[in-house]
């Protein structure tokens, strides 16, 4: 692999990592907002969780976990990854 190709690959990997980090941050921010609303409702009015809010928390958590698992699993468990997703040998 040429130096130019390796530098290009590293740049693509950096952009991919940044995109995943940004998406994860946004998902966690949404999840925190939902949990804060649930907590505030309970503390101020004694309101227990509404099904809609609980489902929103579950869907956000599921989406966040699925995206992270898809992205991180090849790094932690390379035998479980598809051939296309396997890390490149140096």
SEDREN-640565 format. One line per 8 residues: number of its first residue (from 1); their letters; for each residue x, y, z of N, C-alpha, C. Coordinates in pm, whole numbers, plus 50000, padded with zeros to 5 digits. Layout:
NUM = A = X,Y,Z,X,Y,Z,X,Y,Z | ...;
***
This chain:
1 = XXXXXXXX = 50086,49882,50000,50000,50000,50000,50090,50123,50000 | 50065,50213,49910,50146,50335,49901,50114,50429,50016 | 50206,50519,50041,50187,50617,50149,50065,50704,50122 | 50047,50743,49996,49932,50826,49960,49801,50753,49984 | 49796,50627,49946,49676,50546,49966,49650,50525,50114 | 49755,50501,50191,49741,50482,50336,49689,50610,50401 | 49743,50725,50361,49696,50853,50416,49549,50876,50383 | 49509,50842,50262,49369,50856,50221,49280,50764,50304;
9 = XXXXXXXX = 49326,50643,50326,49250,50545,50407,49235,50595,50551 | 49342,50649,50606,49336,50703,50743,49240,50820,50752 | 49239,50905,50650,49146,51018,50649,49002,50969,50644 | 48975,50869,50560,48840,50812,50552,48799,50751,50684 | 48891,50680,50748,48864,50619,50877,48835,50725,50983 | 48913,50834,50980,48891,50944,51074,48754,51007,51054 | 48713,51025,50929,48582,51083,50900,48471,50989,50946 | 48491,50860,50926,48392,50761,50970,48381,50761,51123;
17 = XXXXXXXX = 48495,50767,51190,48493,50772,51337,48424,50897,51387 | 48451,51011,51323,48388,51137,51363,48237,51129,51344 | 48193,51077,51231,48049,51065,51202,47980,50978,51308 | 48042,50864,51342,47984,50775,51442,47980,50842,51578 | 48087,50911,51614,48091,50981,51742,47984,51090,51749 | 47967,51165,51640,47866,51270,51635,47725,51210,51646 | 47697,51103,51571,47565,51039,51576,47537,50982,51715 | 47638,50923,51776,47622,50867,51911,47593,50978,52011;
25 = XXXXXXXX = 47666,51088,52000,47643,51202,52089,47499,51253,52075 | 47451,51266,51953,47314,51315,51931,47211,51219,51991 | 47233,51089,51975,47141,50990,52031,47141,50995,52183 | 47258,51007,52241,47267,51014,52388,47204,51144,52438 | 47219,51251,52363,47156,51378,52399,47004,51364,52398 | 46949,51297,52297,46804,51273,52292,46760,51188,52410 | 46835,51084,52438,46803,50994,52549,46806,51069,52681 | 46906,51152,52702,46915,51230,52825,46795,51324,52838;
33 = XXXXXXXX = 46755,51387,52728,46639,51475,52732,46512,51401,52771 | 46494,51282,52716,46375,51202,52751,46377,51163,52898 | 46491,51120,52947,46501,51079,53087,46483,51200,53178 | 46539,51316,53140,46521,51438,53220,46374,51477,53228 | 46301,51465,53115,46157,51497,53116,46080,51402,53206 | 46115,51274,53199,46047,51176,53284,46075,51207,53432 | 46198,51238,53463,46236,51268,53601,46166,51395,53651 | 46167,51500,53568,46103,51626,53608,45953,51608,53629;
41 = XXXXXXXX = 45890,51532,53541,45746,51507,53556,45714,51435,53685 | 45797,51342,53720,45774,51267,53844,45801,51355,53966 | 45909,51433,53962,45945,51515,54078,45847,51631,54100 | 45797,51692,53993,45711,51808,54007,45565,51771,54030 | 45521,51668,53961,45378,51638,53965,45346,51496,54010 | 45446,51419,54040,45423,51280,54078,45372,51196,53962 | 45396,51243,53839,45350,51172,53720,45442,51054,53694 | 45381,50940,53681,45460,50823,53645,45483,50823,53494;
49 = XXXXXXXX = 45566,50734,53450,45604,50729,53309,45484,50701,53220 | 45477,50775,53111,45376,50749,53010,45434,50649,52911 | 45347,50569,52854,45392,50467,52761,45465,50528,52641 | 45416,50640,52591,45481,50704,52476,45625,50744,52508 | 45645,50802,52626,45779,50844,52666,45869,50723,52687 | 45816,50622,52751,45894,50500,52773,45930,50434,52640 | 45838,50431,52545,45868,50373,52413,45973,50456,52341 | 45969,50588,52355,46070,50673,52292,46208,50645,52351;
57 = XXXXXXXX = 46214,50626,52482,46341,50591,52546,46390,50456,52495 | 46301,50359,52487,46340,50225,52441,46388,50229,52296 | 46315,50297,52209,46355,50303,52068,46488,50375,52049 | 46508,50484,52124,46634,50557,52115,46749,50471,52165 | 46727,50403,52276,46831,50314,52331,46861,50200,52236 | 46759,50137,52180,46779,50027,52085,46857,50074,51963 | 46821,50190,51908,46888,50243,51789,47035,50273,51820 | 47058,50336,51934,47194,50370,51974,47278,50244,51991;
65 = XXXXXXXX = 47224,50144,52059,47298,50020,52080,47326,49948,51948 | 47225,49939,51863,47244,49871,51735,47351,49938,51649 | 47350,50071,51645,47450,50143,51566,47589,50123,51623 | 47602,50131,51756,47732,50111,51817,47781,49968,51800 | 47691,49872,51814,47731,49732,51799,47779,49704,51657 | 47708,49756,51560,47746,49738,51420,47883,49800,51393 | 47909,49912,51454,48034,49984,51431,48150,49924,51510 | 48127,49888,51636,48235,49846,51724,48260,49696,51727;
73 = XXXXXXXX = 48162,49617,51696,48178,49472,51709,48294,49416,51628 | 48317,49461,51505,48432,49407,51432,48565,49430,51504 | 48572,49537,51584,48694,49565,51658,48710,49473,51778 | 48600,49443,51847,48607,49364,51969,48591,49215,51945 | 48520,49179,51841,48493,49038,51811,48504,49017,51660 | 48627,49019,51606,48643,49015,51461,48589,48888,51396 | 48581,48779,51470,48530,48654,51413,48381,48661,51382 | 48310,48756,51444,48166,48767,51422,48132,48858,51306;
81 = XXXXXXXX = 48230,48929,51254,48204,49029,51150,48194,48964,51013 | 48122,49030,50926,48121,48989,50787,48259,49015,50727 | 48294,48942,50625,48425,48959,50563,48450,49103,50521 | 48348,49171,50469,48365,49309,50425,48395,49405,50539 | 48353,49368,50660,48367,49457,50774,48493,49430,50855 | 48565,49326,50822,48686,49293,50897,48791,49402,50881 | 48864,49424,50990,48970,49524,50986,49080,49479,50890 | 49137,49576,50822,49243,49548,50727,49371,49516,50802;
89 = XX = 49444,49415,50755,49571,49377,50815,49675,49481,50780 | 49761,49522,50877,49864,49622,50845,49974,49566,50758;
***
